[in-house]
Amino acid sequence: MEQHPLHSLVRLIEFDRQITAQEQQAQKLHTQIAAIEKNLQKLELAKQQSEKRVFSAQKMVHEHEAVMKDLEAGEQTKKELLEKTQSSKEYESIKKEITYLKKRQYDHEKEVVRSWKDLETAQKELSAYQTQYTSQATALHEQQTQKRAAIQTIESAIKKLNEERIPLEKQVPEELRAQYSRMRASSQNPMVPVEYDSCSGCFAQLSAQDLLDLKRNKLIQCRSCYRFVYLTENMPPAEPGTAA
């Protein structure tokens, strides 16, 4: 026995809702994966910044120690000149220069010590962050893997549903199918039952003529939201053995 056209359309719509729900779930998972990717990028950026601080601290240590070596070499050179000079005036001048170089070394030693402390602090922070980074990054990657696997499962389910949809779609008359396709593009719920002589989608009151046409099994669109509406009592029961 051939199914009632409106019943076939309602069944097709209900089936499409299953597909839409799966698609929405897949999209939700894609959004979550994108959020995880952003968190991974933030973790990586923070690690790079920590590594950069260590590099800068190492560079500062190198620069300060190079200055210290230059001061020490300058002092040694002056001492050698001091031993060779025979002029008392020049002797006093070189002694003053040596004193100045020693003072500079003394003052700069503080900078060397400070730069080493900064390096140690930066290295400790990097070491602590690397442990945190590894733990968090591993957890985030695991979440990504799980969500990608879930998406694959959903996509397989959607593919199967689309295959099962084909015979249901063929049961709907071509004219109704075309109208439904247009409405489906603009509304997630394109067909709703009449409740209390009103569209149950937007609650707009239907005209007496619309209600009369519905009782004659005509397909009517709500004049407010343009959804298809139908009378529940006009829907015959599903045929035994038909696809759900």
MIMAR-127129 format. One line per field, with one value per residue: x, y, z of N, C-alpha, C, O in turn; residue number from 1; residue in three letters. Coordinates in steps of 0.2 Angstrom, whole numbers, plus 2048, in hexadecimal, padded with zeros to 3 digits. Example, Ala and Ser with C-alpha at 12.3 -4.5 7.8 and 13.67 -1.06 7.14 Angstrom:
n_u = 842  840
n_v = 7E4  7F5
n_w = 827  823
ca_u = 83E  844
ca_v = 7EA  7FB
ca_w = 827  824
c_u = 842  840
c_v = 7F0  800
c_w = 827  827
o_u = 847  843
o_v = 7EF  806
o_w = 82A  828
k = 1  2
r = ala  ser
//
This chain:
n_u = 804  803  80B  804  807  80A  80D  818  821  822  828  834  839  83B  845  84F  852  859  865  869  86B  876  87F  880  886  892  897  898  8A2  8AD  8AF  8B3  8BF  8C6  8C7  8CF  8DA  8DE  8E1  8EC  8F5  8F6  8FD  909  90E  910  91A  924  927  92C  937  93E  940  94A  954  957  95C  967  96E  971  978  984  988  98B  995  99E  9A1  9A7  9B3  9B9  9BC  9C4  9CF  9D3  9D8  9E2  9EB  9EE  9F5  A00  A06  A08  A13  A1D  A1E  A28  A27  A21  A16  A0E  A0D  A05  9F9  9F6  9F3  9E8  9DF  9DF  9D9  9CC  9C7  9C7  9BD  9B2  9B1  9AD  9A1  99A  99A  98F  985  987  985  977  972  975  96C  960  960  960  953  94B  94D  949  93B  938  93A  931  925  926  923  916  911  913  90A  8FD  8FD  8FD  8F1  8E8  8EA  8E6  8D8  8D5  8D7  8CD  8C2  8C3  8C2  8B5  8AE  8B0  8A9  89C  89B  89B  88F  886  888  882  875  871  871  867  85D  859  84F  844  843  83E  831  82A  820  825  823  820  82C  835  830  832  840  844  83F  846  853  852  84C  84D  843  838  82B  81D  810  7FF  7F8  7EB  7E5  7EF  800  80C  819  81C  811  807  7F6  7EC  7E3  7D1  7CF  7DB  7DB  7D1  7D5  7E0  7D9  7D5  7E0  7EA  7F9  7FF  807  80D  807  80F  81C  81F  821  81D  80D  803  7F5  7F4  7EB  7E8  7F2  7F7  7FA  80B  810  811  821  828  835  83E
n_v = 7FA  80B  818  826  837  842  83C  835  840  846  83C  83B  848  846  83D  844  84D  845  843  851  853  84B  851  85E  85A  855  861  868  861  864  871  871  86A  874  87D  877  876  883  885  87D  884  88F  88A  886  892  898  890  892  8A0  89E  897  8A1  8AA  8A4  8A3  8B0  8B3  8AB  8B1  8BE  8BA  8B6  8C1  8CA  8C3  8C3  8D1  8D1  8C9  8D1  8DC  8D6  8D2  8DF  8E4  8DC  8DF  8EC  8EA  8E4  8EE  8F6  8F0  8F2  8FF  90E  91B  925  92D  928  91B  91E  922  916  90E  914  911  903  902  907  8FE  8F3  8F7  8F8  8EA  8E5  8EB  8E6  8D9  8D7  8D8  8CD  8C3  8C5  8C3  8B5  8B0  8B4  8AC  89F  89F  8A1  895  88B  88F  88C  87E  879  87D  876  869  86B  86F  863  85A  860  862  855  850  859  855  848  84A  850  845  83C  843  845  838  835  83E  837  82C  831  837  82B  826  830  82E  822  824  82D  825  81C  825  827  81E  823  830  82E  82A  835  840  849  857  85B  857  860  86C  86A  869  876  87D  876  87C  888  886  87D  876  872  86D  86C  867  86B  874  877  87F  886  88A  880  883  891  896  89D  8A2  898  89A  898  893  88D  883  87B  877  86F  865  85F  858  860  868  874  884  88E  89E  8A7  8A2  89A  88C  87B  875  868  85E  854  84A  846  83E  82F  81F  817  80C  7FA  7F3  7FD  808  810
n_w = 800  7FC  803  80D  806  80E  81A  816  813  820  827  820  823  831  831  82B  835  83D  836  836  843  846  83D  843  84F  84B  846  852  858  84F  852  85F  85E  857  861  86A  862  862  86F  870  868  870  87B  875  871  87D  882  879  87B  888  886  87E  888  88F  886  884  890  891  887  88D  898  891  88A  895  89B  891  891  89E  89C  893  89B  8A4  89C  898  8A4  8A6  89C  89E  8AA  8A6  89E  8A8  8AF  8A6  8A4  8A7  8AA  8B7  8B6  8AC  8B2  8BD  8B7  8B0  8BB  8C0  8B6  8B7  8C3  8C0  8B7  8BF  8C8  8BF  8BC  8C8  8CA  8BF  8C1  8C9  8C0  8B8  8C1  8C3  8B7  8B5  8BF  8BA  8AF  8B5  8BB  8B0  8A9  8B3  8B3  8A5  8A5  8AF  8A8  89C  8A1  8A4  898  890  897  895  888  883  888  881  874  875  877  86B  862  866  863  856  852  856  84D  841  843  844  837  830  834  82F  821  820  824  819  80F  812  812  805  7FF  807  803  7F6  7F8  7FA  7F1  7E2  7E1  7EE  7F4  7EE  7F3  800  800  7FD  809  813  811  817  824  833  838  82E  82D  836  842  843  851  85C  852  84D  846  84C  84C  84B  852  84C  847  83D  82E  82B  81E  81C  825  821  814  819  81F  814  810  80A  806  810  813  821  823  82A  82F  824  825  821  825  82E  831  83F  841  834  830  82B  833  833  826  829  82B  824  820  82D
ca_u = 800  807  80A  801  80C  80B  810  81F  825  823  82D  83B  83B  83D  84B  854  854  85E  86B  86B  86E  87D  883  882  88B  899  89A  89A  8A9  8B2  8B0  8B7  8C6  8C9  8C8  8D5  8E0  8E0  8E4  8F3  8F9  8F8  902  90F  910  913  920  929  928  930  93E  941  943  950  959  959  960  96D  972  973  97E  989  98A  98E  99B  9A3  9A4  9AC  9B9  9BD  9BF  9CA  9D4  9D6  9DC  9E9  9EF  9F0  9FA  A06  A09  A0B  A19  A22  A1F  A2E  A24  A1D  A0F  A0B  A0C  9FF  9F4  9F4  9F0  9E1  9DB  9DD  9D4  9C6  9C5  9C5  9B6  9AD  9B0  9A9  99A  997  999  988  981  988  981  970  970  974  966  95A  960  95D  94C  947  94E  944  934  937  93A  92A  920  927  920  90F  90F  912  904  8F8  8FC  8FB  8EA  8E4  8EB  8E1  8D1  8D4  8D7  8C7  8BC  8C3  8BF  8AD  8AC  8B0  8A3  896  89B  899  888  883  888  87D  86F  870  86F  860  858  857  848  83F  842  83B  82A  827  81F  82A  821  821  833  838  82E  836  847  845  83E  84B  858  850  849  84F  83D  834  824  81A  809  7FA  7F6  7E7  7E4  7F5  806  810  820  81C  80B  802  7F0  7EB  7DC  7CC  7D0  7E1  7D9  7CC  7DA  7E4  7D5  7D4  7E6  7EE  7FF  7FF  80C  80B  808  813  823  820  822  817  809  7FE  7F0  7F6  7E5  7E8  7F8  7F5  7FF  810  80E  815  827  82B  83C  83D
ca_v = 800  811  81D  82D  83B  846  838  834  846  847  837  83E  84E  844  839  849  850  841  845  858  853  848  856  863  857  855  868  86A  85E  868  878  86F  869  87A  881  873  878  88A  884  87A  88A  894  886  886  899  899  88C  896  8A6  89C  895  8A7  8AD  8A0  8A5  8B7  8B3  8A8  8B6  8C3  8B8  8B6  8C8  8CD  8BF  8C6  8D7  8D0  8C7  8D7  8E0  8D3  8D3  8E6  8E5  8D8  8E3  8F2  8E8  8E2  8F4  8F9  8ED  8F4  907  911  922  926  930  922  916  920  922  90F  90B  916  90D  8FC  903  908  8F7  8EE  8F9  8F5  8E3  8E4  8ED  8E2  8D2  8D7  8D7  8C6  8BE  8C6  8BF  8AE  8AF  8B4  8A6  899  8A0  89F  88E  888  890  888  877  878  87E  870  863  86D  86F  85C  857  864  861  84E  850  85C  851  842  84C  851  83F  839  847  843  831  836  841  832  827  835  837  825  825  834  82B  81C  827  830  81F  81A  82B  827  81B  827  836  82C  829  83C  843  84D  85E  85C  856  866  871  869  86B  87D  87F  873  880  88E  885  877  872  875  86B  86C  865  871  873  87D  883  88B  887  87F  886  899  897  8A2  89F  896  89D  893  890  889  87D  877  874  86A  85F  85C  856  864  86A  87B  888  893  8A5  8AB  8A0  896  885  877  872  863  85C  84E  844  844  83A  828  81B  815  805  7F5  7F1  802  80A  816
ca_w = 800  7FB  809  80C  804  813  81F  813  814  827  828  81D  827  837  82F  829  83B  840  833  838  84A  845  83A  848  854  847  846  859  859  84B  856  865  85B  855  867  86C  85E  864  876  86F  866  876  87F  871  871  884  882  875  87F  88E  882  87C  88E  891  881  885  896  88F  883  891  89B  88C  889  89B  89D  88C  894  8A4  899  890  8A0  8A7  897  898  8AA  8A5  897  8A2  8AF  8A2  89D  8AF  8B1  8A1  8A4  8AB  8AC  8BD  8B5  8A9  8B7  8C1  8B2  8AF  8C1  8C0  8B1  8BA  8C9  8BD  8B4  8C5  8CA  8BA  8BD  8CE  8C9  8B9  8C4  8CB  8BA  8B6  8C6  8C2  8B0  8B7  8C3  8B5  8AB  8B8  8BC  8A9  8A8  8B7  8B0  89F  8A7  8B2  8A2  897  8A4  8A4  891  88E  89A  893  880  882  88A  87C  86E  876  876  863  85F  868  860  84E  851  857  847  83C  845  842  830  82D  835  82A  81B  820  824  813  80A  815  810  7FD  7FE  80A  7FF  7F0  7FA  7FA  7EA  7E0  7E2  7F5  7F5  7EB  7F7  806  7FF  7FE  810  817  811  81B  82B  836  839  829  82D  83D  842  845  858  85D  84B  84C  844  852  84B  84D  856  848  846  836  82C  82A  818  81C  829  81D  810  81C  820  80D  80F  806  80A  812  817  826  820  82E  82E  81E  826  81F  82B  82C  837  842  840  82D  82F  82C  836  82F  824  82C  827  820  823  832
c_u = 804  806  807  807  80E  80F  817  823  826  829  834  83D  83E  844  851  856  859  865  86D  86E  875  882  885  886  892  89C  89C  8A1  8AE  8B4  8B4  8BE  8C9  8CB  8CE  8DB  8E3  8E3  8EB  8F7  8FB  8FE  909  912  913  919  926  92B  92D  937  941  944  94A  956  95B  95D  967  972  974  979  984  98C  98E  995  9A1  9A6  9A9  9B2  9BD  9C0  9C5  9D0  9D7  9DA  9E2  9EE  9F2  9F6  A01  A0A  A0C  A12  A1F  A23  A25  A2C  A20  A16  A0B  A09  A05  9F8  9F1  9F1  9E9  9DC  9DA  9D8  9CD  9C3  9C3  9BE  9B1  9AC  9AC  9A2  997  996  992  983  981  984  97A  96E  970  96E  960  95A  95D  956  948  948  949  93D  933  936  933  925  920  923  918  90D  90E  90C  8FE  8F7  8FA  8F3  8E5  8E4  8E6  8DA  8D0  8D3  8D0  8C1  8BD  8C0  8B7  8AA  8AB  8AA  89C  895  899  891  884  882  883  876  86D  86E  868  85B  855  850  843  83D  83D  833  827  826  824  829  822  828  837  836  832  83D  849  844  843  851  858  84E  84B  849  838  82D  822  813  805  7F8  7F1  7E5  7E9  7FB  80A  817  821  816  806  7FC  7EF  7E4  7D7  7CD  7D6  7DF  7D5  7D1  7DE  7E0  7D4  7DB  7EB  7F4  7FF  805  80A  80C  80D  81B  824  821  81C  814  805  7FA  7F3  7F1  7E5  7EE  7F7  7FB  804  80E  813  81B  82A  831  83A  841
c_v = 806  816  823  832  83F  842  836  83A  847  842  839  843  84B  840  83F  84D  84C  843  84C  857  850  84D  85C  860  857  85C  86A  867  862  86E  876  86D  86F  87E  87D  875  87F  88A  881  880  88E  890  887  88D  89A  896  890  89C  8A4  89B  89C  8AB  8AA  8A2  8AC  8B7  8B0  8AE  8BC  8C1  8B8  8BD  8CB  8C9  8C2  8CC  8D6  8CE  8CD  8DB  8DD  8D3  8DA  8E7  8E2  8DC  8E8  8F0  8E6  8E9  8F8  8F7  8F0  8FC  909  918  922  929  92B  91D  918  920  91B  90C  90E  912  906  8FD  903  902  8F3  8F0  8F7  8EE  8E1  8E5  8E8  8DB  8D1  8D5  8D0  8C1  8BF  8C2  8B8  8AC  8AF  8AE  8A0  899  89E  898  889  889  88C  880  875  879  878  86A  865  86C  868  859  85A  862  85A  84D  853  858  84B  844  84D  84A  83B  83D  846  83C  831  839  83B  82D  82B  835  831  824  82A  831  826  81F  82A  82B  81D  81F  82A  824  81F  82D  834  82B  82F  83E  848  855  85F  85B  85D  86C  870  86B  872  880  87C  878  886  88C  87E  872  874  872  869  86A  86C  86F  879  882  888  887  886  881  88D  89B  89C  89E  89E  898  897  88F  88B  882  878  874  86E  864  85B  859  85A  867  872  87E  88D  89A  8A9  8A9  89B  88F  881  875  86D  861  855  848  842  83F  833  824  818  80E  800  7F3  7F6  805  810  81C
c_w = 800  801  808  80B  80A  819  81C  814  81B  829  826  821  82E  836  82E  830  83E  83D  835  83F  84A  842  83F  84E  851  847  84D  85A  855  84F  85C  863  85A  85B  86A  869  860  86B  875  86C  86B  87A  87B  871  878  885  87E  878  885  88B  880  882  890  88C  882  88B  895  88B  887  895  897  88B  88F  89D  897  88F  89A  8A1  896  895  8A3  8A3  897  89E  8A9  8A1  89A  8A7  8AC  8A0  8A3  8B1  8AC  8A2  8A9  8AD  8B2  8BB  8B1  8AD  8BB  8BD  8B1  8B5  8C2  8BC  8B3  8BF  8C6  8BA  8BA  8C7  8C5  8BB  8C3  8CD  8C4  8BC  8C6  8C5  8B7  8BB  8C5  8BC  8B1  8BB  8BF  8B1  8AE  8BA  8B5  8A8  8AC  8B5  8AA  8A1  8AA  8AC  89D  89A  8A3  89D  88E  890  896  88B  87F  883  884  876  86F  874  86E  860  860  864  858  84D  851  850  841  83D  842  83A  82D  82E  830  823  81A  820  81D  80E  80C  813  809  7FC  801  806  7F9  7F1  7FA  7F3  7E8  7E2  7EA  7F7  7F3  7F0  7FE  806  800  805  814  817  815  822  82D  837  834  829  834  83D  845  84C  859  858  84A  849  84B  852  84D  851  852  847  83F  834  82B  824  818  820  825  817  813  81E  819  80B  80A  80A  80A  815  81B  823  824  82E  828  81F  823  826  829  833  839  841  839  82C  830  82F  831  82D  828  828  823  823  828  830
o_u = 809  800  808  80C  814  814  81C  829  82C  82D  839  844  844  849  856  85C  85E  86A  873  873  879  887  88B  88B  897  8A2  8A1  8A5  8B4  8B9  8B8  8C2  8CF  8D0  8D3  8E0  8E9  8E8  8F0  8FD  901  902  90E  918  919  91E  92C  931  932  93C  948  949  94E  95B  961  962  96C  978  97A  97D  98A  992  993  999  9A7  9AC  9AE  9B8  9C3  9C5  9CA  9D6  9DD  9DF  9E7  9F4  9F8  9FB  A06  A10  A11  A16  A25  A29  A26  A2F  A1B  A11  A05  A03  A01  9F3  9EB  9EC  9E5  9D7  9D4  9D4  9C8  9BD  9BE  9BA  9AB  9A6  9A8  99E  991  992  98F  97E  97C  981  976  969  96C  96B  95B  955  95A  952  943  943  946  939  92E  932  930  920  91B  920  914  907  909  908  8FA  8F2  8F7  8F0  8E0  8DF  8E3  8D6  8CB  8CF  8CD  8BD  8B7  8BD  8B4  8A5  8A6  8A7  898  890  895  88E  87E  87D  87F  872  867  86A  865  855  850  84C  83D  838  839  82F  820  82B  826  82D  825  82B  83B  83B  834  840  84D  848  845  855  85D  84E  84B  84A  833  829  825  80F  808  7F6  7F3  7E5  7E8  7FC  80B  81B  825  815  801  7FC  7F0  7DF  7DA  7CC  7D5  7E1  7D5  7CF  7DF  7E2  7D2  7DC  7EF  7F4  7FF  808  805  811  80F  81F  82A  823  816  817  803  7FC  7F3  7F3  7E2  7EE  7F5  801  803  80B  819  81A  82F  831  836  840
o_v = 807  816  826  832  840  845  836  839  849  843  838  844  84D  841  83E  84F  84E  843  84D  85B  852  84E  85E  864  858  85D  86E  86A  862  870  87A  86F  870  881  881  876  880  88D  883  880  891  894  888  88E  89E  898  890  89E  8A8  89C  89C  8AE  8AE  8A4  8AD  8BB  8B3  8AE  8BE  8C4  8BA  8BE  8CE  8CD  8C2  8CE  8DA  8D0  8CD  8DE  8E0  8D4  8DB  8EA  8E5  8DC  8EA  8F3  8E8  8E9  8FB  8FB  8F0  8FE  906  91B  91E  926  92B  91A  913  91E  919  908  90A  911  903  8F8  900  900  8EF  8EC  8F5  8EC  8DD  8E2  8E7  8D7  8CC  8D1  8CD  8BD  8BA  8BF  8B5  8A7  8AB  8AC  89C  894  89B  895  885  884  889  87D  870  875  876  866  860  86A  866  856  856  861  859  84A  850  857  848  840  84B  849  838  839  845  83B  82E  837  83B  82B  828  835  831  821  828  832  825  81C  82A  82C  81B  81E  82C  827  820  82F  838  82B  82F  83E  84C  858  864  85F  85F  870  875  86D  874  884  880  878  889  891  879  86C  878  875  866  86C  870  869  87F  888  88D  881  88B  881  88F  8A1  89F  898  8A2  899  891  889  885  87D  872  86E  869  85E  856  857  857  867  875  87B  891  89B  8AF  8AD  899  88C  884  873  86C  863  850  842  83D  83D  831  827  817  80A  802  7F2  7F5  803  814  821
o_w = 804  803  802  80E  80B  81C  821  816  81D  82D  829  822  830  83B  830  830  842  840  836  840  84E  844  83F  850  855  848  84D  85E  858  84F  85D  867  85B  85C  86D  86C  861  86C  879  86E  86B  87C  87F  872  878  888  881  878  887  88E  881  881  892  88E  882  88B  898  88C  886  896  899  88B  88F  89F  899  88E  89A  8A4  897  895  8A5  8A5  896  89E  8AB  8A2  89A  8A8  8AE  8A0  8A3  8B3  8AE  8A0  8AE  8B1  8B2  8BE  8B2  8AD  8BC  8BF  8B1  8B5  8C4  8BD  8B3  8BF  8C8  8BB  8B9  8C9  8C7  8BA  8C2  8CF  8C4  8B9  8C6  8C6  8B5  8B8  8C5  8BC  8AE  8B9  8BF  8AF  8AC  8B9  8B6  8A5  8AA  8B5  8A9  89E  8A8  8AC  89B  896  8A1  89B  88B  88C  894  889  87A  87F  882  872  86A  871  86C  85C  85C  862  855  848  84E  84E  83D  838  83F  838  828  82A  82E  820  815  81C  81B  809  807  812  808  7F9  7FF  805  7F6  7ED  7FA  7EF  7ED  7E4  7EB  7FB  7F7  7F2  801  80B  803  808  819  81C  817  827  829  838  836  825  837  838  848  84E  859  859  847  84A  84F  857  851  853  856  845  83B  839  82B  823  815  81E  826  816  810  81D  819  805  806  810  805  819  819  820  822  82C  827  81A  823  82B  823  838  835  83F  837  826  836  82F  82B  830  829  822  820  829  826  834
k = 1  2  3  4  5  6  7  8  9  10  11  12  13  14  15  16  17  18  19  20  21  22  23  24  25  26  27  28  29  30  31  32  33  34  35  36  37  38  39  40  41  42  43  44  45  46  47  48  49  50  51  52  53  54  55  56  57  58  59  60  61  62  63  64  65  66  67  68  69  70  71  72  73  74  75  76  77  78  79  80  81  82  83  84  85  86  87  88  89  90  91  92  93  94  95  96  97  98  99  100  101  102  103  104  105  106  107  108  109  110  111  112  113  114  115  116  117  118  119  120  121  122  123  124  125  126  127  128  129  130  131  132  133  134  135  136  137  138  139  140  141  142  143  144  145  146  147  148  149  150  151  152  153  154  155  156  157  158  159  160  161  162  163  164  165  166  167  168  169  170  171  172  173  174  175  176  177  178  179  180  181  182  183  184  185  186  187  188  189  190  191  192  193  194  195  196  197  198  199  200  201  202  203  204  205  206  207  208  209  210  211  212  213  214  215  216  217  218  219  220  221  222  223  224  225  226  227  228  229  230  231  232  233  234  235  236  237  238  239  240  241  242  243  244
r = met  glu  gln  his  pro  leu  his  ser  leu  val  arg  leu  ile  glu  phe  asp  arg  gln  ile  thr  ala  gln  glu  gln  gln  ala  gln  lys  leu  his  thr  gln  ile  ala  ala  ile  glu  lys  asn  leu  gln  lys  leu  glu  leu  ala  lys  gln  gln  ser  glu  lys  arg  val  phe  ser  ala  gln  lys  met  val  his  glu  his  glu  ala  val  met  lys  asp  leu  glu  ala  gly  glu  gln  thr  lys  lys  glu  leu  leu  glu  lys  thr  gln  ser  ser  lys  glu  tyr  glu  ser  ile  lys  lys  glu  ile  thr  tyr  leu  lys  lys  arg  gln  tyr  asp  his  glu  lys  glu  val  val  arg  ser  trp  lys  asp  leu  glu  thr  ala  gln  lys  glu  leu  ser  ala  tyr  gln  thr  gln  tyr  thr  ser  gln  ala  thr  ala  leu  his  glu  gln  gln  thr  gln  lys  arg  ala  ala  ile  gln  thr  ile  glu  ser  ala  ile  lys  lys  leu  asn  glu  glu  arg  ile  pro  leu  glu  lys  gln  val  pro  glu  glu  leu  arg  ala  gln  tyr  ser  arg  met  arg  ala  ser  ser  gln  asn  pro  met  val  pro  val  glu  tyr  asp  ser  cys  ser  gly  cys  phe  ala  gln  leu  ser  ala  gln  asp  leu  leu  asp  leu  lys  arg  asn  lys  leu  ile  gln  cys  arg  ser  cys  tyr  arg  phe  val  tyr  leu  thr  glu  asn  met  pro  pro  ala  glu  pro  gly  thr  ala  ala
//
